[in-house]
């Protein structure tokens, strides 16, 4: 597990919009790899939402 800074998003009509402020959360190594490789908004099951890395 590691702590990273992410932004949550909501999806509407196949477009993503920021949801709240960026925050720090604990993610698994697999979740971190997915976020790092995607460099985009992805769904994370365990967190129950769409997220992207900040910065």
Secondary structure, 3 states (H helix, E strand, C coil): CEEEEEEEEEEECCEEEECCCCEEEEECHHHHHHHHHHCCCEEEHHHCEEEEECC
